[in-house]
Amino acid sequence: MHQTRLESLIEVVINISIGFVISTIANAVLLPMVGLPVTLAQNLLVGAGMTVVSVARSYIIRRWAQGMLYSTIKSTALYIEKKVKTLV
């Protein structure tokens, strides 16, 4: 299945949004345990920055992977077609 750019972006945003909620809760619990108390505003600001980075990273990797997969499938199909034609 080949994803459109919009489908890739939607998948990435859903995935990262879930991660943002989880990381916000985890940071609120874990950081004070190691002596790094953070306010909710600080937690959200850092989370938002990391979310922007994560969306960009995930989108780029998703599009690269889709391109590589599509290219590999197309090359394989062409190779098989040529082999079948030589057998017939």
PDB file of N, CA, C and O in Angstrom:
ATOM      1  N   MET A   1       0.845  -1.179   0.000  1.00  0.00           N
ATOM      2  CA  MET A   1       0.000   0.000   0.000  1.00  0.00           C
ATOM      3  C   MET A   1       0.884   1.233   0.000  1.00  0.00           C
ATOM      4  O   MET A   1       1.847   1.319   0.762  1.00  0.00           O
ATOM      5  N   HIS A   2       0.559   2.167  -0.840  1.00  0.00           N
ATOM      6  CA  HIS A   2       1.331   3.402  -0.938  1.00  0.00           C
ATOM      7  C   HIS A   2       0.561   4.522  -0.249  1.00  0.00           C
ATOM      8  O   HIS A   2      -0.588   4.793  -0.596  1.00  0.00           O
ATOM      9  N   GLN A   3       1.193   5.178   0.731  1.00  0.00           N
ATOM     10  CA  GLN A   3       0.557   6.284   1.448  1.00  0.00           C
ATOM     11  C   GLN A   3       0.780   7.593   0.714  1.00  0.00           C
ATOM     12  O   GLN A   3       1.853   7.840   0.164  1.00  0.00           O
ATOM     13  N   THR A   4      -0.253   8.432   0.714  1.00  0.00           N
ATOM     14  CA  THR A   4      -0.081   9.783   0.205  1.00  0.00           C
ATOM     15  C   THR A   4       0.663  10.598   1.266  1.00  0.00           C
ATOM     16  O   THR A   4       0.806  10.161   2.408  1.00  0.00           O
ATOM     17  N   ARG A   5       1.119  11.748   0.888  1.00  0.00           N
ATOM     18  CA  ARG A   5       1.804  12.617   1.861  1.00  0.00           C
ATOM     19  C   ARG A   5       0.867  13.003   3.004  1.00  0.00           C
ATOM     20  O   ARG A   5       1.270  13.032   4.166  1.00  0.00           O
ATOM     21  N   LEU A   6      -0.380  13.297   2.662  1.00  0.00           N
ATOM     22  CA  LEU A   6      -1.357  13.672   3.691  1.00  0.00           C
ATOM     23  C   LEU A   6      -1.615  12.512   4.640  1.00  0.00           C
ATOM     24  O   LEU A   6      -1.691  12.713   5.852  1.00  0.00           O
ATOM     25  N   GLU A   7      -1.753  11.295   4.109  1.00  0.00           N
ATOM     26  CA  GLU A   7      -1.964  10.127   4.961  1.00  0.00           C
ATOM     27  C   GLU A   7      -0.771   9.917   5.895  1.00  0.00           C
ATOM     28  O   GLU A   7      -0.948   9.591   7.069  1.00  0.00           O
ATOM     29  N   SER A   8       0.432  10.104   5.376  1.00  0.00           N
ATOM     30  CA  SER A   8       1.628   9.989   6.213  1.00  0.00           C
ATOM     31  C   SER A   8       1.602  11.021   7.325  1.00  0.00           C
ATOM     32  O   SER A   8       1.885  10.700   8.479  1.00  0.00           O
ATOM     33  N   LEU A   9       1.263  12.261   6.987  1.00  0.00           N
ATOM     34  CA  LEU A   9       1.233  13.328   7.978  1.00  0.00           C
ATOM     35  C   LEU A   9       0.179  13.042   9.049  1.00  0.00           C
ATOM     36  O   LEU A   9       0.439  13.243  10.236  1.00  0.00           O
ATOM     37  N   ILE A  10      -0.997  12.579   8.647  1.00  0.00           N
ATOM     38  CA  ILE A  10      -2.051  12.273   9.613  1.00  0.00           C
ATOM     39  C   ILE A  10      -1.599  11.163  10.558  1.00  0.00           C
ATOM     40  O   ILE A  10      -1.805  11.255  11.768  1.00  0.00           O
ATOM     41  N   GLU A  11      -0.983  10.112  10.007  1.00  0.00           N
ATOM     42  CA  GLU A  11      -0.495   9.021  10.851  1.00  0.00           C
ATOM     43  C   GLU A  11       0.542   9.525  11.859  1.00  0.00           C
ATOM     44  O   GLU A  11       0.497   9.173  13.038  1.00  0.00           O
ATOM     45  N   VAL A  12       1.466  10.343  11.384  1.00  0.00           N
ATOM     46  CA  VAL A  12       2.515  10.880  12.244  1.00  0.00           C
ATOM     47  C   VAL A  12       1.925  11.754  13.344  1.00  0.00           C
ATOM     48  O   VAL A  12       2.330  11.636  14.500  1.00  0.00           O
ATOM     49  N   VAL A  13       0.983  12.623  13.011  1.00  0.00           N
ATOM     50  CA  VAL A  13       0.396  13.529  14.002  1.00  0.00           C
ATOM     51  C   VAL A  13      -0.361  12.746  15.074  1.00  0.00           C
ATOM     52  O   VAL A  13      -0.265  13.071  16.258  1.00  0.00           O
ATOM     53  N   ILE A  14      -1.111  11.720  14.671  1.00  0.00           N
ATOM     54  CA  ILE A  14      -1.825  10.897  15.658  1.00  0.00           C
ATOM     55  C   ILE A  14      -0.827  10.213  16.581  1.00  0.00           C
ATOM     56  O   ILE A  14      -0.978  10.251  17.803  1.00  0.00           O
ATOM     57  N   ASN A  15       0.186   9.591  16.002  1.00  0.00           N
ATOM     58  CA  ASN A  15       1.200   8.882  16.784  1.00  0.00           C
ATOM     59  C   ASN A  15       1.912   9.818  17.759  1.00  0.00           C
ATOM     60  O   ASN A  15       2.061   9.491  18.937  1.00  0.00           O
ATOM     61  N   ILE A  16       2.342  10.954  17.285  1.00  0.00           N
ATOM     62  CA  ILE A  16       3.087  11.896  18.119  1.00  0.00           C
ATOM     63  C   ILE A  16       2.187  12.527  19.177  1.00  0.00           C
ATOM     64  O   ILE A  16       2.647  12.801  20.285  1.00  0.00           O
ATOM     65  N   SER A  17       0.924  12.762  18.860  1.00  0.00           N
ATOM     66  CA  SER A  17      -0.006  13.323  19.845  1.00  0.00           C
ATOM     67  C   SER A  17      -0.177  12.382  21.036  1.00  0.00           C
ATOM     68  O   SER A  17      -0.187  12.819  22.187  1.00  0.00           O
ATOM     69  N   ILE A  18      -0.309  11.108  20.752  1.00  0.00           N
ATOM     70  CA  ILE A  18      -0.399  10.123  21.830  1.00  0.00           C
ATOM     71  C   ILE A  18       0.898  10.136  22.647  1.00  0.00           C
ATOM     72  O   ILE A  18       0.867  10.096  23.877  1.00  0.00           O
ATOM     73  N   GLY A  19       2.020  10.191  21.956  1.00  0.00           N
ATOM     74  CA  GLY A  19       3.316  10.258  22.638  1.00  0.00           C
ATOM     75  C   GLY A  19       3.461  11.505  23.490  1.00  0.00           C
ATOM     76  O   GLY A  19       4.057  11.452  24.566  1.00  0.00           O
ATOM     77  N   PHE A  20       2.922  12.635  23.026  1.00  0.00           N
ATOM     78  CA  PHE A  20       2.998  13.887  23.782  1.00  0.00           C
ATOM     79  C   PHE A  20       2.280  13.756  25.120  1.00  0.00           C
ATOM     80  O   PHE A  20       2.803  14.168  26.156  1.00  0.00           O
ATOM     81  N   VAL A  21       1.089  13.185  25.092  1.00  0.00           N
ATOM     82  CA  VAL A  21       0.322  13.008  26.331  1.00  0.00           C
ATOM     83  C   VAL A  21       1.085  12.090  27.294  1.00  0.00           C
ATOM     84  O   VAL A  21       1.215  12.391  28.480  1.00  0.00           O
ATOM     85  N   ILE A  22       1.578  10.986  26.776  1.00  0.00           N
ATOM     86  CA  ILE A  22       2.328  10.043  27.617  1.00  0.00           C
ATOM     87  C   ILE A  22       3.580  10.696  28.196  1.00  0.00           C
ATOM     88  O   ILE A  22       3.861  10.550  29.385  1.00  0.00           O
ATOM     89  N   SER A  23       4.333  11.417  27.363  1.00  0.00           N
ATOM     90  CA  SER A  23       5.573  12.027  27.858  1.00  0.00           C
ATOM     91  C   SER A  23       5.305  13.145  28.863  1.00  0.00           C
ATOM     92  O   SER A  23       6.083  13.331  29.799  1.00  0.00           O
ATOM     93  N   THR A  24       4.211  13.891  28.682  1.00  0.00           N
ATOM     94  CA  THR A  24       3.871  14.950  29.636  1.00  0.00           C
ATOM     95  C   THR A  24       3.597  14.355  31.013  1.00  0.00           C
ATOM     96  O   THR A  24       4.069  14.869  32.028  1.00  0.00           O
ATOM     97  N   ILE A  25       2.839  13.278  31.036  1.00  0.00           N
ATOM     98  CA  ILE A  25       2.543  12.610  32.310  1.00  0.00           C
ATOM     99  C   ILE A  25       3.822  12.006  32.899  1.00  0.00           C
ATOM    100  O   ILE A  25       4.086  12.151  34.093  1.00  0.00           O
ATOM    101  N   ALA A  26       4.601  11.339  32.072  1.00  0.00           N
ATOM    102  CA  ALA A  26       5.845  10.715  32.550  1.00  0.00           C
ATOM    103  C   ALA A  26       6.813  11.757  33.091  1.00  0.00           C
ATOM    104  O   ALA A  26       7.428  11.541  34.135  1.00  0.00           O
ATOM    105  N   ASN A  27       6.959  12.886  32.396  1.00  0.00           N
ATOM    106  CA  ASN A  27       7.863  13.937  32.873  1.00  0.00           C
ATOM    107  C   ASN A  27       7.391  14.515  34.203  1.00  0.00           C
ATOM    108  O   ASN A  27       8.206  14.799  35.081  1.00  0.00           O
ATOM    109  N   ALA A  28       6.094  14.690  34.352  1.00  0.00           N
ATOM    110  CA  ALA A  28       5.552  15.243  35.596  1.00  0.00           C
ATOM    111  C   ALA A  28       5.828  14.319  36.777  1.00  0.00           C
ATOM    112  O   ALA A  28       6.002  14.777  37.906  1.00  0.00           O
ATOM    113  N   VAL A  29       5.866  13.025  36.512  1.00  0.00           N
ATOM    114  CA  VAL A  29       6.111  12.053  37.579  1.00  0.00           C
ATOM    115  C   VAL A  29       7.609  11.803  37.779  1.00  0.00           C
ATOM    116  O   VAL A  29       8.099  11.817  38.908  1.00  0.00           O
ATOM    117  N   LEU A  30       8.325  11.578  36.690  1.00  0.00           N
ATOM    118  CA  LEU A  30       9.718  11.126  36.787  1.00  0.00           C
ATOM    119  C   LEU A  30      10.736  12.225  37.088  1.00  0.00           C
ATOM    120  O   LEU A  30      11.663  12.008  37.869  1.00  0.00           O
ATOM    121  N   LEU A  31      10.577  13.390  36.486  1.00  0.00           N
ATOM    122  CA  LEU A  31      11.588  14.440  36.693  1.00  0.00           C
ATOM    123  C   LEU A  31      11.725  14.862  38.152  1.00  0.00           C
ATOM    124  O   LEU A  31      12.852  14.993  38.630  1.00  0.00           O
ATOM    125  N   PRO A  32      10.639  15.080  38.877  1.00  0.00           N
ATOM    126  CA  PRO A  32      10.801  15.413  40.300  1.00  0.00           C
ATOM    127  C   PRO A  32      11.464  14.281  41.104  1.00  0.00           C
ATOM    128  O   PRO A  32      12.126  14.537  42.110  1.00  0.00           O
ATOM    129  N   MET A  33      11.285  13.044  40.659  1.00  0.00           N
ATOM    130  CA  MET A  33      11.887  11.906  41.365  1.00  0.00           C
ATOM    131  C   MET A  33      13.417  11.920  41.288  1.00  0.00           C
ATOM    132  O   MET A  33      14.097  11.345  42.138  1.00  0.00           O
ATOM    133  N   VAL A  34      13.946  12.584  40.255  1.00  0.00           N
ATOM    134  CA  VAL A  34      15.403  12.661  40.118  1.00  0.00           C
ATOM    135  C   VAL A  34      15.925  14.059  40.444  1.00  0.00           C
ATOM    136  O   VAL A  34      17.049  14.414  40.089  1.00  0.00           O
ATOM    137  N   GLY A  35      15.099  14.839  41.120  1.00  0.00           N
ATOM    138  CA  GLY A  35      15.547  16.147  41.583  1.00  0.00           C
ATOM    139  C   GLY A  35      15.411  17.267  40.573  1.00  0.00           C
ATOM    140  O   GLY A  35      16.072  18.297  40.709  1.00  0.00           O
ATOM    141  N   LEU A  36      14.581  17.097  39.571  1.00  0.00           N
ATOM    142  CA  LEU A  36      14.367  18.140  38.568  1.00  0.00           C
ATOM    143  C   LEU A  36      12.899  18.553  38.544  1.00  0.00           C
ATOM    144  O   LEU A  36      12.151  18.168  37.646  1.00  0.00           O
ATOM    145  N   PRO A  37      12.497  19.334  39.534  1.00  0.00           N
ATOM    146  CA  PRO A  37      11.094  19.753  39.549  1.00  0.00           C
ATOM    147  C   PRO A  37      10.809  20.706  38.382  1.00  0.00           C
ATOM    148  O   PRO A  37      11.586  21.622  38.112  1.00  0.00           O
ATOM    149  N   VAL A  38       9.700  20.480  37.709  1.00  0.00           N
ATOM    150  CA  VAL A  38       9.314  21.338  36.589  1.00  0.00           C
ATOM    151  C   VAL A  38       7.870  21.784  36.782  1.00  0.00           C
ATOM    152  O   VAL A  38       7.038  21.058  37.327  1.00  0.00           O
ATOM    153  N   THR A  39       7.604  22.986  36.325  1.00  0.00           N
ATOM    154  CA  THR A  39       6.223  23.469  36.367  1.00  0.00           C
ATOM    155  C   THR A  39       5.463  22.864  35.186  1.00  0.00           C
ATOM    156  O   THR A  39       6.068  22.337  34.252  1.00  0.00           O
ATOM    157  N   LEU A  40       4.153  22.945  35.237  1.00  0.00           N
ATOM    158  CA  LEU A  40       3.347  22.448  34.129  1.00  0.00           C
ATOM    159  C   LEU A  40       3.688  23.210  32.845  1.00  0.00           C
ATOM    160  O   LEU A  40       3.772  22.613  31.771  1.00  0.00           O
ATOM    161  N   ALA A  41       3.883  24.521  32.955  1.00  0.00           N
ATOM    162  CA  ALA A  41       4.218  25.330  31.776  1.00  0.00           C
ATOM    163  C   ALA A  41       5.547  24.887  31.167  1.00  0.00           C
ATOM    164  O   ALA A  41       5.660  24.765  29.947  1.00  0.00           O
ATOM    165  N   GLN A  42       6.565  24.642  32.022  1.00  0.00           N
ATOM    166  CA  GLN A  42       7.861  24.173  31.526  1.00  0.00           C
ATOM    167  C   GLN A  42       7.720  22.807  30.858  1.00  0.00           C
ATOM    168  O   GLN A  42       8.284  22.562  29.791  1.00  0.00           O
ATOM    169  N   ASN A  43       6.971  21.936  31.492  1.00  0.00           N
ATOM    170  CA  ASN A  43       6.747  20.596  30.966  1.00  0.00           C
ATOM    171  C   ASN A  43       6.087  20.672  29.580  1.00  0.00           C
ATOM    172  O   ASN A  43       6.521  19.993  28.649  1.00  0.00           O
ATOM    173  N   LEU A  44       5.053  21.488  29.448  1.00  0.00           N
ATOM    174  CA  LEU A  44       4.353  21.623  28.179  1.00  0.00           C
ATOM    175  C   LEU A  44       5.223  22.265  27.106  1.00  0.00           C
ATOM    176  O   LEU A  44       5.160  21.876  25.940  1.00  0.00           O
ATOM    177  N   LEU A  45       6.038  23.252  27.497  1.00  0.00           N
ATOM    178  CA  LEU A  45       6.918  23.924  26.536  1.00  0.00           C
ATOM    179  C   LEU A  45       7.965  22.960  25.978  1.00  0.00           C
ATOM    180  O   LEU A  45       8.175  22.898  24.766  1.00  0.00           O
ATOM    181  N   VAL A  46       8.611  22.221  26.853  1.00  0.00           N
ATOM    182  CA  VAL A  46       9.608  21.252  26.403  1.00  0.00           C
ATOM    183  C   VAL A  46       8.924  20.165  25.560  1.00  0.00           C
ATOM    184  O   VAL A  46       9.440  19.761  24.518  1.00  0.00           O
ATOM    185  N   GLY A  47       7.771  19.705  26.018  1.00  0.00           N
ATOM    186  CA  GLY A  47       7.024  18.695  25.272  1.00  0.00           C
ATOM    187  C   GLY A  47       6.624  19.178  23.885  1.00  0.00           C
ATOM    188  O   GLY A  47       6.700  18.425  22.915  1.00  0.00           O
ATOM    189  N   ALA A  48       6.201  20.426  23.791  1.00  0.00           N
ATOM    190  CA  ALA A  48       5.810  20.988  22.491  1.00  0.00           C
ATOM    191  C   ALA A  48       7.003  21.065  21.542  1.00  0.00           C
ATOM    192  O   ALA A  48       6.892  20.733  20.362  1.00  0.00           O
ATOM    193  N   GLY A  49       8.139  21.505  22.065  1.00  0.00           N
ATOM    194  CA  GLY A  49       9.351  21.565  21.233  1.00  0.00           C
ATOM    195  C   GLY A  49       9.767  20.194  20.724  1.00  0.00           C
ATOM    196  O   GLY A  49      10.091  20.029  19.548  1.00  0.00           O
ATOM    197  N   MET A  50       9.755  19.215  21.617  1.00  0.00           N
ATOM    198  CA  MET A  50      10.129  17.861  21.232  1.00  0.00           C
ATOM    199  C   MET A  50       9.097  17.256  20.275  1.00  0.00           C
ATOM    200  O   MET A  50       9.438  16.429  19.429  1.00  0.00           O
ATOM    201  N   THR A  51       7.846  17.669  20.413  1.00  0.00           N
ATOM    202  CA  THR A  51       6.795  17.176  19.522  1.00  0.00           C
ATOM    203  C   THR A  51       7.016  17.668  18.098  1.00  0.00           C
ATOM    204  O   THR A  51       6.857  16.906  17.145  1.00  0.00           O
ATOM    205  N   VAL A  52       7.382  18.935  17.952  1.00  0.00           N
ATOM    206  CA  VAL A  52       7.658  19.481  16.620  1.00  0.00           C
ATOM    207  C   VAL A  52       8.814  18.709  15.972  1.00  0.00           C
ATOM    208  O   VAL A  52       8.747  18.352  14.796  1.00  0.00           O
ATOM    209  N   VAL A  53       9.863  18.457  16.741  1.00  0.00           N
ATOM    210  CA  VAL A  53      11.004  17.697  16.231  1.00  0.00           C
ATOM    211  C   VAL A  53      10.561  16.277  15.854  1.00  0.00           C
ATOM    212  O   VAL A  53      10.960  15.761  14.810  1.00  0.00           O
ATOM    213  N   SER A  54       9.747  15.652  16.691  1.00  0.00           N
ATOM    214  CA  SER A  54       9.290  14.284  16.440  1.00  0.00           C
ATOM    215  C   SER A  54       8.409  14.192  15.202  1.00  0.00           C
ATOM    216  O   SER A  54       8.535  13.245  14.426  1.00  0.00           O
ATOM    217  N   VAL A  55       7.520  15.159  15.006  1.00  0.00           N
ATOM    218  CA  VAL A  55       6.662  15.146  13.821  1.00  0.00           C
ATOM    219  C   VAL A  55       7.521  15.244  12.564  1.00  0.00           C
ATOM    220  O   VAL A  55       7.320  14.485  11.616  1.00  0.00           O
ATOM    221  N   ALA A  56       8.463  16.159  12.550  1.00  0.00           N
ATOM    222  CA  ALA A  56       9.330  16.315  11.379  1.00  0.00           C
ATOM    223  C   ALA A  56      10.135  15.034  11.132  1.00  0.00           C
ATOM    224  O   ALA A  56      10.199  14.549  10.003  1.00  0.00           O
ATOM    225  N   ARG A  57      10.738  14.498  12.172  1.00  0.00           N
ATOM    226  CA  ARG A  57      11.547  13.282  12.037  1.00  0.00           C
ATOM    227  C   ARG A  57      10.707  12.113  11.541  1.00  0.00           C
ATOM    228  O   ARG A  57      11.101  11.416  10.606  1.00  0.00           O
ATOM    229  N   SER A  58       9.561  11.900  12.157  1.00  0.00           N
ATOM    230  CA  SER A  58       8.711  10.770  11.778  1.00  0.00           C
ATOM    231  C   SER A  58       8.175  10.902  10.357  1.00  0.00           C
ATOM    232  O   SER A  58       8.106   9.918   9.619  1.00  0.00           O
ATOM    233  N   TYR A  59       7.798  12.112   9.978  1.00  0.00           N
ATOM    234  CA  TYR A  59       7.271  12.334   8.633  1.00  0.00           C
ATOM    235  C   TYR A  59       8.347  12.063   7.584  1.00  0.00           C
ATOM    236  O   TYR A  59       8.090  11.403   6.577  1.00  0.00           O
ATOM    237  N   ILE A  60       9.544  12.573   7.826  1.00  0.00           N
ATOM    238  CA  ILE A  60      10.645  12.369   6.875  1.00  0.00           C
ATOM    239  C   ILE A  60      10.975  10.885   6.752  1.00  0.00           C
ATOM    240  O   ILE A  60      11.161  10.384   5.643  1.00  0.00           O
ATOM    241  N   ILE A  61      11.049  10.186   7.866  1.00  0.00           N
ATOM    242  CA  ILE A  61      11.347   8.754   7.831  1.00  0.00           C
ATOM    243  C   ILE A  61      10.220   7.991   7.130  1.00  0.00           C
ATOM    244  O   ILE A  61      10.488   7.092   6.333  1.00  0.00           O
ATOM    245  N   ARG A  62       8.972   8.338   7.418  1.00  0.00           N
ATOM    246  CA  ARG A  62       7.826   7.670   6.793  1.00  0.00           C
ATOM    247  C   ARG A  62       7.848   7.838   5.279  1.00  0.00           C
ATOM    248  O   ARG A  62       7.653   6.874   4.539  1.00  0.00           O
ATOM    249  N   ARG A  63       8.086   9.060   4.825  1.00  0.00           N
ATOM    250  CA  ARG A  63       8.105   9.314   3.378  1.00  0.00           C
ATOM    251  C   ARG A  63       9.285   8.610   2.719  1.00  0.00           C
ATOM    252  O   ARG A  63       9.145   8.069   1.623  1.00  0.00           O
ATOM    253  N   TRP A  64      10.444   8.610   3.374  1.00  0.00           N
ATOM    254  CA  TRP A  64      11.611   7.917   2.836  1.00  0.00           C
ATOM    255  C   TRP A  64      11.323   6.419   2.731  1.00  0.00           C
ATOM    256  O   TRP A  64      11.610   5.797   1.708  1.00  0.00           O
ATOM    257  N   ALA A  65      10.756   5.845   3.788  1.00  0.00           N
ATOM    258  CA  ALA A  65      10.450   4.418   3.792  1.00  0.00           C
ATOM    259  C   ALA A  65       9.430   4.088   2.707  1.00  0.00           C
ATOM    260  O   ALA A  65       9.577   3.082   2.013  1.00  0.00           O
ATOM    261  N   GLN A  66       8.404   4.911   2.548  1.00  0.00           N
ATOM    262  CA  GLN A  66       7.407   4.672   1.514  1.00  0.00           C
ATOM    263  C   GLN A  66       8.043   4.719   0.129  1.00  0.00           C
ATOM    264  O   GLN A  66       7.739   3.894  -0.732  1.00  0.00           O
ATOM    265  N   GLY A  67       8.916   5.679  -0.073  1.00  0.00           N
ATOM    266  CA  GLY A  67       9.604   5.793  -1.361  1.00  0.00           C
ATOM    267  C   GLY A  67      10.482   4.589  -1.642  1.00  0.00           C
ATOM    268  O   GLY A  67      10.490   4.063  -2.755  1.00  0.00           O
ATOM    269  N   MET A  68      11.217   4.156  -0.636  1.00  0.00           N
ATOM    270  CA  MET A  68      12.094   2.995  -0.803  1.00  0.00           C
ATOM    271  C   MET A  68      11.275   1.742  -1.063  1.00  0.00           C
ATOM    272  O   MET A  68      11.620   0.954  -1.943  1.00  0.00           O
ATOM    273  N   LEU A  69      10.205   1.543  -0.321  1.00  0.00           N
ATOM    274  CA  LEU A  69       9.360   0.369  -0.496  1.00  0.00           C
ATOM    275  C   LEU A  69       8.728   0.376  -1.878  1.00  0.00           C
ATOM    276  O   LEU A  69       8.743  -0.641  -2.572  1.00  0.00           O
ATOM    277  N   TYR A  70       8.183   1.491  -2.276  1.00  0.00           N
ATOM    278  CA  TYR A  70       7.548   1.598  -3.583  1.00  0.00           C
ATOM    279  C   TYR A  70       8.561   1.340  -4.687  1.00  0.00           C
ATOM    280  O   TYR A  70       8.275   0.617  -5.642  1.00  0.00           O
ATOM    281  N   SER A  71       9.731   1.924  -4.559  1.00  0.00           N
ATOM    282  CA  SER A  71      10.787   1.743  -5.550  1.00  0.00           C
ATOM    283  C   SER A  71      11.218   0.276  -5.641  1.00  0.00           C
ATOM    284  O   SER A  71      11.408  -0.246  -6.739  1.00  0.00           O
ATOM    285  N   THR A  72      11.370  -0.380  -4.506  1.00  0.00           N
ATOM    286  CA  THR A  72      11.774  -1.781  -4.470  1.00  0.00           C
ATOM    287  C   THR A  72      10.715  -2.675  -5.108  1.00  0.00           C
ATOM    288  O   THR A  72      11.040  -3.581  -5.876  1.00  0.00           O
ATOM    289  N   ILE A  73       9.451  -2.419  -4.789  1.00  0.00           N
ATOM    290  CA  ILE A  73       8.359  -3.210  -5.366  1.00  0.00           C
ATOM    291  C   ILE A  73       8.308  -3.030  -6.883  1.00  0.00           C
ATOM    292  O   ILE A  73       8.145  -3.998  -7.626  1.00  0.00           O
ATOM    293  N   LYS A  74       8.446  -1.799  -7.328  1.00  0.00           N
ATOM    294  CA  LYS A  74       8.401  -1.512  -8.761  1.00  0.00           C
ATOM    295  C   LYS A  74       9.562  -2.190  -9.486  1.00  0.00           C
ATOM    296  O   LYS A  74       9.369  -2.793 -10.541  1.00  0.00           O
ATOM    297  N   SER A  75      10.755  -2.093  -8.928  1.00  0.00           N
ATOM    298  CA  SER A  75      11.925  -2.730  -9.538  1.00  0.00           C
ATOM    299  C   SER A  75      11.763  -4.242  -9.592  1.00  0.00           C
ATOM    300  O   SER A  75      12.098  -4.872 -10.596  1.00  0.00           O
ATOM    301  N   THR A  76      11.256  -4.817  -8.529  1.00  0.00           N
ATOM    302  CA  THR A  76      11.055  -6.266  -8.477  1.00  0.00           C
ATOM    303  C   THR A  76      10.032  -6.700  -9.516  1.00  0.00           C
ATOM    304  O   THR A  76      10.227  -7.701 -10.205  1.00  0.00           O
ATOM    305  N   ALA A  77       8.943  -5.952  -9.628  1.00  0.00           N
ATOM    306  CA  ALA A  77       7.911  -6.278 -10.612  1.00  0.00           C
ATOM    307  C   ALA A  77       8.471  -6.210 -12.029  1.00  0.00           C
ATOM    308  O   ALA A  77       8.178  -7.086 -12.843  1.00  0.00           O
ATOM    309  N   LEU A  78       9.251  -5.213 -12.336  1.00  0.00           N
ATOM    310  CA  LEU A  78       9.858  -5.090 -13.668  1.00  0.00           C
ATOM    311  C   LEU A  78      10.818  -6.242 -13.943  1.00  0.00           C
ATOM    312  O   LEU A  78      10.848  -6.777 -15.051  1.00  0.00           O
ATOM    313  N   TYR A  79      11.591  -6.618 -12.950  1.00  0.00           N
ATOM    314  CA  TYR A  79      12.524  -7.728 -13.085  1.00  0.00           C
ATOM    315  C   TYR A  79      11.774  -9.031 -13.377  1.00  0.00           C
ATOM    316  O   TYR A  79      12.165  -9.793 -14.261  1.00  0.00           O
ATOM    317  N   ILE A  80      10.697  -9.278 -12.631  1.00  0.00           N
ATOM    318  CA  ILE A  80       9.902 -10.500 -12.829  1.00  0.00           C
ATOM    319  C   ILE A  80       9.260 -10.502 -14.214  1.00  0.00           C
ATOM    320  O   ILE A  80       9.244 -11.530 -14.892  1.00  0.00           O
ATOM    321  N   GLU A  81       8.736  -9.360 -14.630  1.00  0.00           N
ATOM    322  CA  GLU A  81       8.139  -9.262 -15.969  1.00  0.00           C
ATOM    323  C   GLU A  81       9.146  -9.630 -17.046  1.00  0.00           C
ATOM    324  O   GLU A  81       8.817 -10.370 -17.974  1.00  0.00           O
ATOM    325  N   LYS A  82      10.367  -9.123 -16.936  1.00  0.00           N
ATOM    326  CA  LYS A  82      11.409  -9.432 -17.925  1.00  0.00           C
ATOM    327  C   LYS A  82      11.749 -10.907 -17.923  1.00  0.00           C
ATOM    328  O   LYS A  82      11.926 -11.502 -18.986  1.00  0.00           O
ATOM    329  N   LYS A  83      11.844 -11.511 -16.740  1.00  0.00           N
ATOM    330  CA  LYS A  83      12.166 -12.927 -16.639  1.00  0.00           C
ATOM    331  C   LYS A  83      11.060 -13.787 -17.232  1.00  0.00           C
ATOM    332  O   LYS A  83      11.333 -14.780 -17.907  1.00  0.00           O
ATOM    333  N   VAL A  84       9.808 -13.407 -16.980  1.00  0.00           N
ATOM    334  CA  VAL A  84       8.664 -14.166 -17.518  1.00  0.00           C
ATOM    335  C   VAL A  84       8.654 -14.070 -19.043  1.00  0.00           C
ATOM    336  O   VAL A  84       8.388 -15.063 -19.720  1.00  0.00           O
ATOM    337  N   LYS A  85       8.933 -12.910 -19.583  1.00  0.00           N
ATOM    338  CA  LYS A  85       8.945 -12.721 -21.025  1.00  0.00           C
ATOM    339  C   LYS A  85      10.035 -13.550 -21.686  1.00  0.00           C
ATOM    340  O   LYS A  85       9.847 -14.044 -22.798  1.00  0.00           O
ATOM    341  N   THR A  86      11.171 -13.708 -21.018  1.00  0.00           N
ATOM    342  CA  THR A  86      12.244 -14.520 -21.599  1.00  0.00           C
ATOM    343  C   THR A  86      11.912 -16.007 -21.558  1.00  0.00           C
ATOM    344  O   THR A  86      12.441 -16.780 -22.356  1.00  0.00           O
ATOM    345  N   LEU A  87      11.044 -16.413 -20.642  1.00  0.00           N
ATOM    346  CA  LEU A  87      10.658 -17.821 -20.526  1.00  0.00           C
ATOM    347  C   LEU A  87       9.569 -18.192 -21.545  1.00  0.00           C
ATOM    348  O   LEU A  87       9.437 -19.350 -21.942  1.00  0.00           O
ATOM    349  N   VAL A  88       8.798 -17.185 -21.955  1.00  0.00           N
ATOM    350  CA  VAL A  88       7.667 -17.457 -22.862  1.00  0.00           C
ATOM    351  C   VAL A  88       8.071 -17.473 -24.272  1.00  0.00           C
ATOM    352  O   VAL A  88       7.236 -17.687 -25.151  1.00  0.00           O
TER     353      VAL A  88
END
